[in-house]
């Protein structure tokens, strides 16, 4: 069976893909996790078909610039609102798992 796995990052969860040098520029995020090890793990997951989506509202609230501050996030991976997207995804049959 094939699984379609999406990781929706919202709120402080966007720190998973936040570059270390971005901490001095952004607001209300205590840590940046996109170091060499995490970036390699994200790349590995992406190679297996996992898609990472980022909440645009969370980015705006924290002054996060997609191109400058996030690790390999394309424009089409930015959602207008991550919480609303999760509701829509659940309506389409996706399961919601919160770590």
Backbone bond lengths (Angstrom), bond angles and torsions (degrees), N, CA, C in turn:
res aa  C-N    CA-C-N  psi(-1)  N-CA   C-N-CA  omega(-1)  CA-C   N-CA-C  phi
1 X - - - 1.459 - - 1.518 109.34 -
2 X 1.295 115.46 139.23 1.457 120.78 179.36 1.522 109.19 -99.44
3 X 1.332 116.01 138.04 1.454 121.69 -178.90 1.524 108.47 -112.90
4 X 1.333 115.72 132.71 1.459 121.76 174.28 1.524 106.44 -96.31
5 X 1.325 116.86 106.90 1.456 121.40 -174.15 1.522 110.52 -108.72
6 X 1.331 115.11 123.58 1.460 122.44 176.14 1.520 108.07 -117.20
7 X 1.305 116.69 136.60 1.460 121.77 173.68 1.518 106.15 -111.83
8 X 1.344 115.80 114.02 1.463 121.01 179.72 1.515 107.60 -100.58
9 X 1.316 115.47 117.69 1.461 121.36 -178.66 1.522 108.84 -101.65
10 X 1.327 116.18 118.50 1.456 119.74 176.36 1.519 109.53 -136.42
11 X 1.302 116.14 167.42 1.460 120.56 -176.32 1.520 109.96 57.12
12 X 1.317 116.00 -140.32 1.466 120.07 179.63 1.519 112.72 -71.14
13 X 1.327 117.10 -7.59 1.457 121.21 176.96 1.514 113.13 -62.53
14 X 1.337 116.49 -20.58 1.468 118.62 179.11 1.527 111.01 -66.88
15 X 1.329 116.52 -12.20 1.463 119.82 178.30 1.524 112.10 -63.11
16 X 1.350 117.56 -19.85 1.464 120.38 177.85 1.524 111.08 -56.83
17 X 1.327 116.86 -38.68 1.465 121.14 -177.64 1.525 112.74 -105.12
18 X 1.321 117.19 9.58 1.466 120.77 -179.43 1.521 110.31 -79.87
19 X 1.325 115.97 125.02 1.469 121.85 178.25 1.528 109.37 -66.83
20 X 1.334 115.95 145.95 1.466 121.48 -177.79 1.532 112.82 -56.82
21 X 1.325 117.25 -40.74 1.469 119.61 -177.28 1.525 112.58 -73.29
22 X 1.317 118.64 -6.52 1.464 121.70 -179.45 1.527 112.34 -82.01
23 X 1.317 117.80 -17.08 1.468 120.25 -176.17 1.521 113.12 -57.05
24 X 1.304 117.56 -33.38 1.467 120.10 -179.18 1.531 112.27 -74.21
25 X 1.333 117.45 -14.92 1.469 121.10 -176.77 1.525 114.04 -102.80
26 X 1.310 117.87 -27.40 1.458 120.77 -173.04 1.528 111.39 -92.92
27 X 1.337 115.04 166.69 1.460 119.84 -179.41 1.536 109.79 -112.87
28 X 1.311 115.47 148.77 1.462 123.19 169.06 1.523 115.07 59.59
29 X 1.317 117.54 30.51 1.458 121.23 171.18 1.519 107.12 -128.22
30 X 1.318 116.07 124.91 1.452 120.80 -174.61 1.508 115.88 -85.72
31 X 1.354 116.21 -17.25 1.456 117.29 -179.34 1.521 110.14 -151.30
32 X 1.317 113.60 154.40 1.464 121.59 175.37 1.518 106.69 -117.55
33 X 1.312 116.70 127.19 1.457 120.25 -172.30 1.524 114.68 -104.40
34 X 1.320 118.40 -5.93 1.463 120.68 -174.84 1.528 111.13 -79.51
35 X 1.333 115.24 59.62 1.456 119.14 173.99 1.531 108.09 -84.07
36 X 1.304 117.33 -175.23 1.469 121.50 -175.53 1.535 111.74 -60.28
37 X 1.317 117.47 -42.66 1.467 120.94 -177.81 1.531 111.34 -67.44
38 X 1.326 117.24 -49.07 1.469 120.52 -179.10 1.525 110.21 -64.44
39 X 1.315 117.15 -41.45 1.466 120.52 179.03 1.532 110.92 -60.26
40 X 1.328 116.62 -40.32 1.469 120.48 178.04 1.524 110.73 -65.29
41 X 1.330 116.95 -39.88 1.464 120.36 178.65 1.531 110.92 -66.70
42 X 1.332 116.85 -40.27 1.463 120.96 177.05 1.521 109.95 -63.46
43 X 1.325 116.88 -43.57 1.471 120.61 177.76 1.530 110.93 -60.02
44 X 1.324 116.75 -41.58 1.461 121.60 179.21 1.529 110.45 -62.73
45 X 1.316 116.83 -44.87 1.465 120.46 178.36 1.525 111.21 -64.34
46 X 1.318 116.52 -42.10 1.467 119.88 178.04 1.529 110.64 -61.20
47 X 1.305 117.17 -39.24 1.466 121.39 179.23 1.530 111.08 -63.73
48 X 1.329 116.58 -24.91 1.458 121.55 178.06 1.529 112.15 -90.62
49 X 1.329 116.66 3.05 1.459 120.68 176.25 1.514 116.18 99.95
50 X 1.325 117.97 1.72 1.462 120.35 177.66 1.524 108.36 -72.70
51 X 1.337 116.06 133.31 1.465 120.86 178.99 1.520 109.87 -108.18
52 X 1.324 115.59 134.06 1.461 122.20 178.19 1.524 108.00 -106.06
53 X 1.337 115.76 125.15 1.453 122.35 179.23 1.523 107.90 -119.51
54 X 1.335 116.60 143.74 1.459 121.30 -173.61 1.528 109.31 -123.12
55 X 1.313 116.45 136.63 1.463 123.05 179.27 1.528 110.55 -72.55
56 X 1.313 116.29 117.47 1.461 121.20 179.04 1.519 112.38 -66.03
57 X 1.338 117.65 -34.83 1.462 120.77 178.22 1.528 110.55 -63.31
58 X 1.322 116.94 -40.36 1.469 121.18 177.50 1.524 110.56 -65.93
59 X 1.321 116.27 -37.85 1.469 120.01 178.01 1.528 110.49 -64.04
60 X 1.330 116.10 -46.86 1.470 120.00 -179.15 1.532 111.48 -62.51
61 X 1.329 116.52 -41.72 1.466 120.89 -178.55 1.523 111.85 -64.43
62 X 1.320 116.97 -22.13 1.468 121.58 -177.02 1.527 113.10 -112.94
63 X 1.319 116.22 8.79 1.475 121.87 -179.25 1.524 112.46 56.68
64 X 1.321 117.01 40.78 1.458 122.27 179.18 1.523 108.83 -91.24
65 X 1.306 116.54 126.08 1.461 122.58 176.40 1.531 108.20 -96.77
66 X 1.312 116.16 123.61 1.462 121.01 -175.47 1.523 112.34 -55.10
67 X 1.306 117.85 -51.75 1.467 121.41 -174.55 1.521 112.57 -69.84
68 X 1.306 117.10 -38.81 1.456 121.34 -173.43 1.521 113.01 -87.09
69 X 1.348 117.27 -35.76 1.459 120.50 -167.42 1.528 115.63 -106.17
70 X 1.332 117.91 -19.50 1.465 119.89 -174.21 1.523 111.52 -109.12
71 X 1.309 115.64 147.79 1.456 122.24 -178.89 1.526 110.39 -80.02
72 X 1.319 115.57 108.92 1.470 124.19 173.27 1.526 113.67 48.55
73 X 1.316 116.64 54.60 1.461 121.41 175.02 1.515 107.84 -109.31
74 X 1.330 115.62 119.33 1.458 121.48 179.51 1.526 109.66 -87.25
75 X 1.309 116.19 160.04 1.461 121.29 -177.31 1.530 112.38 -55.40
76 X 1.328 116.74 -39.14 1.466 119.76 -178.36 1.525 112.82 -71.74
77 X 1.320 118.10 -7.77 1.456 121.90 177.55 1.523 112.15 -92.05
78 X 1.324 117.03 -2.33 1.464 121.33 -179.93 1.526 108.51 -96.06
79 X 1.321 115.14 122.50 1.460 122.36 178.91 1.527 109.27 -93.10
80 X 1.314 117.30 147.68 1.460 119.60 176.20 1.525 109.80 -59.90
81 X 1.335 116.37 -46.35 1.451 121.50 -179.78 1.529 108.41 -145.62
82 X 1.302 116.94 116.16 1.455 121.91 -175.93 1.511 113.93 -63.73
83 X 1.332 117.99 -39.78 1.464 120.73 -179.42 1.526 110.91 -65.57
84 X 1.327 117.32 -44.83 1.463 119.95 177.73 1.519 110.92 -63.85
85 X 1.316 116.61 -38.64 1.468 120.08 178.30 1.524 110.54 -62.12
86 X 1.329 117.22 -38.62 1.459 119.75 179.32 1.524 111.17 -65.23
87 X 1.323 117.57 -37.78 1.466 120.90 176.92 1.525 109.45 -62.68
88 X 1.324 116.88 -46.70 1.468 120.79 179.51 1.527 111.56 -63.14
89 X 1.324 116.47 -40.24 1.464 119.92 178.62 1.529 111.13 -63.95
90 X 1.329 116.93 -39.78 1.464 119.92 177.55 1.525 110.88 -64.30
91 X 1.328 116.61 -36.64 1.466 120.31 177.65 1.528 111.32 -65.96
92 X 1.325 115.61 -24.20 1.474 120.82 178.53 1.530 111.81 -88.07
93 X 1.329 116.91 0.09 1.457 119.52 177.01 1.515 115.31 108.85
94 X 1.323 118.67 -3.88 1.464 120.75 177.95 1.533 108.82 -72.01
95 X 1.315 116.22 147.47 1.462 121.82 174.26 1.518 108.84 -94.46
96 X 1.325 116.87 145.51 1.456 122.47 179.62 1.526 108.39 -100.59
97 X 1.309 116.14 119.51 1.456 122.66 176.99 1.520 107.92 -122.21
98 X 1.306 117.13 122.32 1.459 120.10 179.08 1.519 108.71 -109.89
99 X 1.344 116.29 125.87 1.467 118.46 -178.75 1.517 112.30 -68.73
